[in-house]
């Protein structure tokens, strides 16, 4: 069997749309009656809770309440729909080139998995995306209550693929310490800079276009120079 490949999502397969996220949160603030800048700041400050604990309605209700708002359930739902619509747009913006690469890997026998530090609206939108049918496994932090770089989330993905972590190649931009987390459980690590040069201090193999990945996976040099558990080239 060709080696399983585990991907990050944001800034790896799709652009993170960070500026648009802040704009959408500002719009949500107007719906629930709080200051846009304050709600944006609150979203940034509570990212870990949003990744592993709160769904989108919980987030709106809790943060609006902390800022002095008292939104009705109807306003909470309206605000939450702004975030859900954003998640659908972000996933829907995946490029044809990226989909083609995933198809090439699948045709080559590589099992594919996703590990994403993502809030609930992304997990909800995933099944309807063009990406979903190309993956054998998708692990979202909001669903398992764990986030990268916790070693357990990598092990969950490998277990669902039916393989050991050391058999897997992890591909990500490097946000949230994900590259070191993958290396710590024995995965081969490849850093992508296509969407964002997130972790330039990473000393392992990097590539600029996802289109290069099938060739990299075929090169025995990549697999023999896998990152060591400390996240640096072996």
URVEN-V722264 format. One record per residue. N is the residue number from 1. PSI is psi in whole degrees, -180 to 180 (NA if undefined). OMEGA is omega in whole degrees, -180 to 180 (NA if undefined). Layout:
# URVEN-V722264
N_PSI_OMEGA ; N_PSI_OMEGA
This chain:
# URVEN-V722264
1_137_174 ; 2_153_-174 ; 3_137_175 ; 4_144_178 ; 5_128_-180 ; 6_124_-177 ; 7_146_159 ; 8_168_-179 ; 9_-69_-173 ; 10_133_-177 ; 11_11_174 ; 12_-58_177 ; 13_-32_178 ; 14_157_177 ; 15_146_-178 ; 16_-20_177 ; 17_42_-174 ; 18_-43_-179 ; 19_-40_180 ; 20_-35_177 ; 21_-45_180 ; 22_-39_178 ; 23_-43_-179 ; 24_-41_178 ; 25_-38_176 ; 26_-40_177 ; 27_-39_178 ; 28_-38_-180 ; 29_-41_179 ; 30_-34_179 ; 31_-41_-174 ; 32_4_171 ; 33_37_175 ; 34_168_-177 ; 35_129_-179 ; 36_-47_-178 ; 37_-37_-179 ; 38_-40_-180 ; 39_-39_176 ; 40_-45_179 ; 41_-39_179 ; 42_-37_176 ; 43_-45_180 ; 44_-39_-175 ; 45_-21_-174 ; 46_27_-173 ; 47_-36_-180 ; 48_-43_177 ; 49_-40_-179 ; 50_-30_180 ; 51_-32_-170 ; 52_-8_-173 ; 53_-47_-169 ; 54_140_169 ; 55_-178_-172 ; 56_-38_178 ; 57_-42_176 ; 58_-45_-178 ; 59_-49_-179 ; 60_-48_-176 ; 61_-46_-177 ; 62_-48_-175 ; 63_-39_176 ; 64_-42_179 ; 65_-41_179 ; 66_-27_-179 ; 67_9_176 ; 68_4_179 ; 69_154_177 ; 70_64_-175 ; 71_146_173 ; 72_165_177 ; 73_-37_180 ; 74_-40_179 ; 75_-37_176 ; 76_-44_-180 ; 77_-38_178 ; 78_-44_179 ; 79_-42_180 ; 80_-34_180 ; 81_-29_175 ; 82_-44_180 ; 83_-38_179 ; 84_-40_179 ; 85_-38_177 ; 86_-45_180 ; 87_-41_178 ; 88_-39_179 ; 89_-44_-178 ; 90_-48_179 ; 91_-33_-179 ; 92_-14_-178 ; 93_7_178 ; 94_137_-175 ; 95_154_175 ; 96_-36_179 ; 97_-41_178 ; 98_-45_178 ; 99_-39_179 ; 100_-40_178 ; 101_-44_179 ; 102_-39_178 ; 103_-40_178 ; 104_-43_-180 ; 105_-43_179 ; 106_-43_178 ; 107_-28_178 ; 108_3_175 ; 109_9_180 ; 110_117_169 ; 111_141_-176 ; 112_137_176 ; 113_159_177 ; 114_137_167 ; 115_118_-177 ; 116_129_165 ; 117_99_-171 ; 118_148_176 ; 119_172_-165 ; 120_-31_-177 ; 121_-30_176 ; 122_-45_178 ; 123_-36_179 ; 124_-39_-177 ; 125_-22_-173 ; 126_-49_-173 ; 127_-26_-179 ; 128_-1_-177 ; 129_160_176 ; 130_-22_179 ; 131_-38_-167 ; 132_-44_-175 ; 133_-10_179 ; 134_-4_-177 ; 135_141_176 ; 136_-31_-175 ; 137_139_172 ; 138_124_-179 ; 139_116_180 ; 140_136_-178 ; 141_-38_-177 ; 142_-21_-179 ; 143_-30_-178 ; 144_-6_178 ; 145_23_180 ; 146_149_179 ; 147_150_172 ; 148_140_14 ; 149_25_178 ; 150_123_-177 ; 151_-29_-175 ; 152_-32_-177 ; 153_-32_175 ; 154_-40_-180 ; 155_-35_177 ; 156_-46_-180 ; 157_-46_-180 ; 158_-42_180 ; 159_-41_179 ; 160_-27_174 ; 161_-16_-178 ; 162_28_-178 ; 163_169_173 ; 164_150_178 ; 165_-37_-177 ; 166_-15_178 ; 167_-10_-170 ; 168_152_169 ; 169_129_178 ; 170_133_-180 ; 171_121_179 ; 172_167_-180 ; 173_-21_175 ; 174_1_179 ; 175_151_175 ; 176_23_180 ; 177_23_-172 ; 178_-30_-177 ; 179_-46_177 ; 180_-36_178 ; 181_-42_179 ; 182_-43_180 ; 183_-35_-177 ; 184_-26_178 ; 185_8_173 ; 186_6_-179 ; 187_148_167 ; 188_136_-173 ; 189_131_173 ; 190_128_-178 ; 191_129_177 ; 192_138_177 ; 193_14_-173 ; 194_-46_-178 ; 195_-31_-176 ; 196_137_177 ; 197_74_-167 ; 198_-37_-173 ; 199_69_-176 ; 200_-17_179 ; 201_-11_-180 ; 202_129_-175 ; 203_-2_-178 ; 204_-172_-177 ; 205_134_178 ; 206_155_177 ; 207_153_-170 ; 208_-17_-178 ; 209_131_180 ; 210_-24_178 ; 211_-19_178 ; 212_-13_-171 ; 213_-46_-180 ; 214_-40_178 ; 215_-43_179 ; 216_-40_-179 ; 217_-26_178 ; 218_-19_-177 ; 219_119_180 ; 220_-24_-179 ; 221_-34_179 ; 222_-46_-175 ; 223_-31_180 ; 224_-16_179 ; 225_36_-180 ; 226_151_178 ; 227_144_176 ; 228_167_-177 ; 229_-19_177 ; 230_4_175 ; 231_8_-179 ; 232_160_-175 ; 233_142_178 ; 234_NA_NA
